[in-house]
Amino acid sequence: MTPRDETVVAARRLTKIYGRRVGCLEVDLEVGRGEIFGLLGPNGAGKSTLVRLLLGLLRPTAGEARLLGRWPGPPVLRRAGYLPELFRYPEWATAAEVLGFHAALLGIERPARAAEAGRVLARVGLAGAGGLRVGAMSKGMQQRLGLAVALLGDPVVIFLDEPTSALDPVGRREVRRLLGELRREGKTIFLNSHLLTEVEMVCDRVAVMRAGRVAAAGRLEELLPPADEVEVRLGWDSLSSADVAAAAARAGWRPAHPPTPEITGPAGGTQATAAGQGTVGRWRFVPGTGLAAGEAEDRAADGDRPFGTEAAEAVPALVAALVAAGARVYEVRPLRRTLEDLFVELVGGAAAEASGTGTPGGASAAPSGADTPGGASARPSGADAPGEPAAADAGTDTAGGGRRGA
């Protein structure tokens, strides 16, 4: 089930094998209407293969892909937008000509093409740039033009592969704002990106791929629960580190590791000093009192947590105990796992696999299954992923690729 009423993108045991190399293996996922879904993974994990399977650009070895409940052939692809990571438009073409060409592929009537081009250019921050040639555009402007192409025809679902890779921080913020608007309009966004902080800021759910498989998937709040750890910036002029630890223990907390004290720098900022020599610094505390290192975490894992289900509920008691002992509390920050932490945990050892491995157990035989209905895709494809064999059923690029087929 998806968090939305309607499933827009679906993969069911979707598999693609290239000889002895796994492109993706038995992938199951669903993405609902009005959802921003992030696909993550190291290079060579199978992300681009999966996207091409979902768009009908590759024939699966086994399993099936569905867009809006149907096989992704030309009729349904008119309702999908696609921005590949690598695309090129002719340098001599103007933005209006690029958009007009792709609008024609979509079947948009000639009289309406100019207005549609102006609409999407304005939406991506390129209003009035229709007459500008691609060769005169910066990388960021070309990236925006590619995004405008993906928005032609008001698609229901939009696949974006690294949409902010060439943008500056202001441009990335504008794209995040645009994605939020599209979600509120009920559009489904399938986002493939290496910028984990960007994904964490905009996505409702994510899936992490490793070696062709989905290693983890779910809502961010499920995958990144709050950690039982808080960072406190405090002053302890007349207190020793042992005094601070004792005060924390009275509230049921203990230091996770020695503090990082600070001193005032020459420009009025702060800089770290050796432990025990400063009066202001950052401490990290975890639930537990009088326990050996690691024991509190073990008890928490077994369900024996000192303050119920959420350690955050006990933070006020920690602050009160520190203040009562004479410490000055400047800042309290509950810590949580980040998407980067999860990514490294799941795929940290996958770099060696990026060049491609055989099927599990070294078997060379691919899972059997007849080709999907519809035969060769009529939709143009983007560039092949590094190390990925060209598919016999993939079409050729059109003016740089990245748009729905005619």
N, C-alpha and C positions, 0 to 999 in steps of 0.2 A: 504494500500500500504506500501511497505517496501522501505528503501532507496537504495536498490539494485535491479537489474533487475530480479533476480530469488528468489522466496520464497523457503527457505530450510526447515524451521520449521514453522508449523502453528497449532494453536488451535482455534477451533470455538465452542463457548459456551460450552467449555469442563467442565464437572462436575463429581465429584466423591463424593458419600455420603456413610458413614459408619453408618448404623443404624440411630441414631439421630445426628450424628456428621458430620460436613461438612469437607471434605478433600479439595476440591476446587470447586468453584461455578461459572459457566458460564464465564469461562476465554476465552478471545479472544486476540490473539497476533500473529504476524508474524515476522520472522527473516529472513533476506536476506543473500545471498551468500557473503562471504567475510566480514561479520559483527561480531563484538564481542558484545554479548548481555548479560547484567548482570541481574540476578534475585535476588532480595533482599526481606527480610522480617524477622520478629522475629521467634523464634522457634515455631513450630506449626502453622505457617501461611499457609502451604500448598505447600511449594516449592518442597519438595521431592515427594509429591504426584503428582504434575504437571509434574515433570521430568519423573517419572515412566509412567505416562499416555502417554507422548510424545514418550517414547521409547517402548510402547506396553507392558510394564511389568504389567500394571493394565488395567482392562476393565473399561471404563468410564460408569457412570450411564447414562449420556446423553452427547451429543455433539460428536465432532470428533477431532482426532489428525492426522497430516500428516507430514511425513518426505519425502523431495524431491518429494512432490506431491502424495505420496502413503501412504496407511495404513502401520504403522511401524511393518511389519512382518519380518521374518528371511532374505529374500532376500535384502530388503533395509537396514536392520541393519548391513549388512556386510560393508556398506559404512559409518557407524557411529561409533565413539569411545565414551567410557563412563568410567569416573573415579568417583566412588561413594565416599562419605565422609568416610565411614567406610568399610575398606576392610582388609582382612588378607590373606597372602600367607603362605604356610607351611614353618616353620623355617628351615627344612632340605633341602628345594629345593634351587637350585642356581638361579641366575637371568636368566641365559640362559634357564633353565628348565621351569621356570614360563612363559617366553616369548614363548618358543617352544610349550607349552601346548595351550596357547591362539592362537598362529599362526595356530595350527592344527584345532582349532575350527573355525577359519576363512576360512579354506580351502586352506591355503598357502601350496604349494607343499613342501615335506620334504627337497629336496635339497636347497630350497631357504630360509628355516627358519633361519638358522644360520646367513646368511647375513642380513636378515630383523631384527633379534634381535640386531646385531651389529649396524645397522643403527639407530634404535630408542634409544638404550642405549647412543650412541654418542650424539644424539640430546638433551637428557635430562641431559647431563653432567656426564654420568656413563660409558664412553668409557673404555673398558678393564675390566669391572666389571662383565662380564658374568659368571665367575667361582665363584663369591662370594655368599655364602649362605645367605638367608634372615635373619636367626638368628644372623648373624654377622654384619648386616647393622644397621646404626642409623635410627631413625625415618625419618629424612630428606631423607636418601638414599632410604628407602622403599617408601616414597612419590614419589620420582623421578621414581622408578620402576613402580609404579602404573600409572604414567603419560606415561611412555614408553609403557605399555600395551595398553593404550588408543590410542596410535599413530600407533599401528601395522596396516599394510595393507593400509596405506595412506588414512585415512577416509576423507570424504568430510565435515562432521559435527562432532564436538567433544563436548560432554557434560562433564563439569568439576565441581565437587562438592567440594568446599574448596580445590583447588589444591595446595595452598601455606600454609596450616595451620600448617604443621610441619617443615617448612623451615625457616632458618635464613634470615636476611636481604639480604645477598648476593644471596642466593638461590631464594628469591622472585624476586629480580631484574632479575635473569637469566630466570625465568619463564615468567616475563613480556616481556623480549626480545623475547623469544620463541613464545609467543602468537602474538606478532607483526609480526614475520616472517610468522607464519601460516596464519594470515590475509592477508598479501601481496601475499601469494600463492593462495588466494581465498577460504581458509577454513572458515567455519562458526563455531564460538565458542559460546557455551551456558554456561555461567559461573554463578555458584551459590556460593555466598560467604558472610561471615559476615564482611570481612575486607573492610570497605567502602572506605578507601583511595586507596586500590588496585583497586577496581572497578572503582573509579573515574579516575584513571590514565590510564586504558586500554580500558574501554568499550565505544562503540559508542552510544548505547542506553541502558536504564535500565527499569525494571518494579519493582514496590514495591508491595508486597502482604501483605494483612492483612485479617485474618479470612477467608481465602479461596478465596478472591476476589483480583483482581488487583486494588489497590488504586490509582496508578499513573503510567504512562508509557510515554516514549518519549526520545528524544535526550537530552544529559546532558545540552547543552546550552539552551534548552527550559525549562528544569526543574530547572536549577540553573542560572537564569539571574543575571547579576551584580547588586549588591546592590547600592543604592544611598548613599553611605557612604565611606569616605576615612579616613585612619589613617595616621597621620603626626607626625613624630618624629622631634621635633624642640627645639631650645634653646631660652629662653626669659629672658635673664639676667636682663635687665632694664625695662621689661614690666610686668604689672600685668596680671592676668588671664582675667580681664575685657578688657584690651588693646588688648589682642589676640582675644577675642571674637568680639570686635569692628572692628578689621582689617578684620576678616573673614566675618563679616556682610557686609562690603563694597564690597566684591566680591560675595555676595549672598549666603553665607554659615553661619552656626551657629554650635557651639559645641553640640554634641549629649549628652555629659555628662561631668563632671569635668575631667580634665587631670590626668594622672598618672605620676607625676614627678619622676626623677631619681637623684641619686648622685653617684659619683665614689666610687666603693668599694675598699677594701684594696688590692685586686689582680688585680686592673685595670678594673674590670668589672663594671656593673651598678646594682644598687638595688633601689627599689621603696622607696620613702619617702612620708610623709604626703603631701597632696595637698597644693600647694602654697609655699612650702619650697625649691623646687628644681629649677634648671635653665635649665635642659634638661628633656624632657618627651614626652609622647605620647598623642596626642589629636585625637579625632574622630569628624569629621565634617559631617553634612548632609545638603542638599540644604535647603535654607530658611533663611529669614532675618526678624527680628522683629516679629516673630510669636510665639505664645504660644507653649509649648511642645506638640508635636503630630500634630499640625496644618499643618506643612509643609508636613508631610507624608500624611495627609488627602487630601491636595490639589494635591499632586503628584498622589494619587490614582484616583483623579477625572480628571486627565489629565492636571492640572495647574502646570506644573513643570517649575521652573525658567530658566532652560537652555536647553530647547528642550527635545528630547527623551533620551538623554544620559547625566547623570550628570557628567560622566567622561570628557566630552568636556569642562567643566568649571573648571577642576582642575588647569590648568595653571594660571587662574585668582586668585584662592585661594592662590597659592604659591607666586605669584607676590605681592599680598596684604600683606601677612605675612612678606615677605622680606622687603617691603617698610616700614613696621611699625618697623623694627629693629630686627625681629626674625631671627634665623638661622635655615634653613630647612636642615635636614640631610637625611630624608627618607620620601617618599610618597607611600602609598600602598592602591590602591582601594580595598575595601572589597567586598566579594561575599558570597552568601550562599554556604555551603558545602553540600555534599551528606548526611553527618551526620545530618545536620540541617533539611533537607527534611525528612529523615528517622524518626527522633524523632517527627517531626510535624505530620507525617502520621500514625505512629504506636506507639506513646508514651504511649497510654493507652491500648495497645494490650497484655501486659504481662499476664493479668488475663485471656485472651482468649486462651493462648497458650495450655492450657490443653484440649481445644476442646469445642465447643458450638454446640447447635442444629441449625437447619436451621432457617432463619429469621422468627420471629413470633412464634417460638417454635414448628413449624410443624415438624413432624417426617417423613413425606412422602418425599421420594427423587423424584427429577424430573424424569419423566418416559422416557424410551428410550431403544430400543433393544440393546443387546450386539453388540459390534463392530465386523466387519467381521474378520474371521481368528481364532476365538476361543482363546484357551489358547496360551499364548506367548511361543515361543520356546527359548527366550532369557533369560539367567540367570540374576537374580536380585541381587542388593546389599542388605544390612541390612535394615530392616524396620525402618522408622523414629520413634522417641520416641512417644509412645502412639498411634501408627498407627496400626490397626489390619492387620494381615498378609492376603494378598490377595490369594484367592483360585487359581487364574489363574497365579500367579507368580511362576517362576521356582526356582530351587535351585541354590545356589552359586556354581561357578566352581573355584576351587583353590583360594578362596577368593573373587570371584565375580568381577564385574566391567568390563566385556568385552562382545563383541557382540556374539550372539548365532551362533551356527553352522548352 
